[in-house]
Each structure stands twice: as C-alpha cells, then as structure tokens.
Amino acid sequence: MSKTTLTHLDSGGEANMVDVGDKAETVRSATAEGHVRMRPETLALILEGNAKKGDVIGTARLAGIMAAKQTSNLIPLCHPLMLTKVSVDITPDPALPGLRVEALAKLTGKTGVEMEALTAVSIACLTIYDMAKAADREMEIGGIQLVSKPGGRSGDYRRQGD
C-alpha cells in the first residue's frame, strides 16, 4: 500500500498552495451531487412556482454556477481557474422527497475542478434552503459528494455505489 500524502502541506507540515506550474494542460472535469430533503408540500410549492421568493430551481441553478466561479475566493488554497463549463441540474425526487442537485465543472488546465463542482452543489443546495425556508425550516441538506473525476495525475475516479 502506498503512503498517502496531503498535497497542501509543505515538508514542514504548513499549509501550502500546490505548485502546478510544471504540469501539462489537459481537459479536466468533475461531477458532484447532493440533495435537499423537504416535506412533500414544500416540494409541491416549489414545483408549482408558488414560493414567496420566486423561482427556486432557476435561482439555485444560477447560484451554483456563480459559486463555482468563486471557489478560489472561498477555499483558501484553491487555484483561481478559467472554467470553460459549469452546469447545475436540479431534479425533483418525490421519493426523497426533495430536490437532487448535480453539478459538472470543466476546463482545460493544470489542476482539477473537484472543488468547483462541490462548491456549485453546496451553494445550489443552500440557495434552495434559503428560498424555501419560510415554508419549511426542517429541510435537510445532505449527500454532497464527488461522483466522478476523469484523468489527472491521480487517474480516473468514480464513486462506487453506496
């Protein structure tokens, strides 16, 4: 078994931004997911477009995209990236009940975009909560996780079924 090291620590154990200057630019992408569980009545209110603050799903989608572009301002050691694609898909799931959120971040660059995809999902979920909290303060945000990340130095990653 190989020794795992934390890439954001220098030889003295101090926080450190990783030097990616010598890495080749490649196409990189990452997909993340999460969900917001809520009462069935709250889901119906959102889907009917009757939430007091307006279009919950459209606003959350836009918030997630905007957040992905700000990841390096939010997470201390993330590199600022020139993203070429961010998509946020929000789908109702009556069995949850609630909304499932999936985000894709993509670029051609020297470092991965996992944090951008995870940030997009997190902020989209928080926006759903904010926009519907007047109707349901019991909502629960959960399941935020990386789903896949092809390529890069560490190779392909795909989350195995739970």
C-alpha positions in Angstrom: 0.0 0.0 0.0 1.5 3.4 -1.0 1.8 6.2 1.5 -0.8 8.9 1.1 0.3 12.4 1.5 -1.6 15.6 1.8 -0.7 17.8 -1.2 -1.5 21.1 0.6 1.2 20.6 3.3 4.8 21.5 2.7 7.7 19.5 4.1 7.4 21.3 7.5 3.7 20.5 7.7 2.5 24.0 7.0 -0.4 24.9 4.7 0.8 25.5 1.2 -0.6 26.2 -2.2 0.4 23.4 -4.6 2.7 24.5 -7.4 1.1 23.3 -10.7 3.4 25.3 -12.9 5.2 22.3 -14.4 2.1 20.3 -15.1 0.7 19.9 -18.6 -2.6 21.4 -19.5 -5.3 18.8 -20.1 -9.0 18.7 -20.3 -10.3 18.2 -16.7 -13.8 17.7 -15.4 -15.6 16.7 -12.2 -19.2 15.9 -11.3 -20.6 16.3 -7.8 -24.1 15.7 -6.3 -26.2 16.5 -3.3 -29.8 16.8 -2.2 -32.3 18.9 -0.2 -34.9 16.8 1.6 -38.1 18.6 2.4 -41.8 18.0 3.2 -43.9 16.9 0.2 -45.9 20.1 0.5 -42.7 22.2 0.2 -41.7 20.3 -2.9 -45.1 20.8 -4.4 -44.9 24.6 -3.6 -41.6 24.8 -5.4 -42.6 22.9 -8.4 -45.8 24.9 -8.7 -43.8 28.1 -8.7 -45.5 29.5 -5.6 -42.5 30.1 -3.3 -42.6 33.6 -1.9 -39.1 34.4 -3.1 -39.7 33.3 -6.7 -38.2 30.6 -9.0 -36.4 28.4 -6.5 -34.9 26.0 -9.0 -33.8 28.6 -11.5 -32.2 30.8 -8.8 -30.4 27.8 -7.2 -29.0 26.8 -10.6 -27.7 30.3 -11.2 -26.3 30.5 -7.7 -24.4 27.2 -8.1 -22.9 28.3 -11.4 -21.8 31.6 -9.9 -20.4 29.9 -6.8 -18.2 27.5 -8.9 -16.6 30.6 -10.5 -15.8 32.0 -7.0 -14.3 28.8 -5.5 -10.8 30.2 -5.1 -12.2 33.2 -3.1 -14.0 30.8 -0.7 -11.5 28.0 -0.2 -8.1 29.2 0.9 -5.7 27.1 -1.1 -7.7 26.6 -4.3 -6.2 28.0 -7.5 -8.2 30.6 -9.5 -9.4 28.7 -12.6 -10.7 29.7 -16.0 -13.6 27.4 -16.2 -14.9 26.5 -19.6 -18.2 24.9 -18.5 -20.3 24.7 -15.3 -23.7 23.1 -15.4 -26.1 22.6 -12.5 -29.0 20.3 -12.9 -31.8 20.2 -10.2 -34.4 17.5 -10.4 -37.4 16.7 -8.2 -37.4 13.4 -6.4 -40.8 12.7 -4.8 -39.3 9.6 -3.1 -36.8 11.7 -1.2 -39.0 13.9 -1.0 -37.0 16.9 -2.3 -34.6 18.1 -4.9 -31.5 16.4 -6.2 -28.6 18.6 -7.4 -25.8 17.6 -9.7 -23.0 19.9 -11.0 -20.4 19.5 -13.6 -17.3 21.7 -13.8 -14.9 21.6 -16.7 -11.7 23.3 -18.0 -8.5 22.8 -19.9 -5.8 23.5 -17.4 -3.2 22.3 -14.9 -5.3 21.4 -11.9 -8.6 19.6 -11.3 -12.1 21.1 -10.7 -13.4 18.9 -8.0 -13.8 21.8 -5.5 -15.6 23.8 -8.1 -18.2 21.1 -8.7 -18.6 20.5 -5.0 -19.0 24.3 -4.3 -21.6 24.5 -7.1 -23.7 21.8 -5.5 -23.3 23.2 -1.9 -24.4 26.7 -2.8 -27.2 25.5 -5.0 -28.5 23.4 -2.0 -28.1 26.4 0.3 -30.0 28.6 -2.1 -32.9 26.1 -2.3 -33.0 26.1 1.6 -32.9 29.9 1.7 -35.6 30.4 -0.9 -38.0 27.8 0.7 -37.2 28.2 4.4 -40.3 30.3 5.0 -42.4 27.3 4.1 -40.2 24.6 5.7 -37.3 25.2 8.2 -37.0 21.4 8.7 -35.4 20.9 5.3 -32.2 18.9 5.3 -29.2 19.3 3.1 -27.1 16.1 2.5 -25.3 13.7 0.4 -22.8 16.3 -1.0 -20.1 14.2 -2.6 -17.8 13.9 -5.6 -19.3 11.5 -8.2 -16.5 11.3 -10.8 -13.3 12.9 -11.9 -11.7 11.6 -15.1 -7.9 11.9 -15.7 -5.3 14.0 -14.0 -2.2 12.8 -12.2 -4.2 10.6 -9.8 -6.2 8.9 -12.6 -9.9 8.3 -13.0 -12.2 8.4 -10.0 -15.8 7.2 -9.9 -17.7 6.8 -6.7 -18.8 3.3 -6.1 -22.4 2.6 -5.2 -23.3 3.0 -1.6 
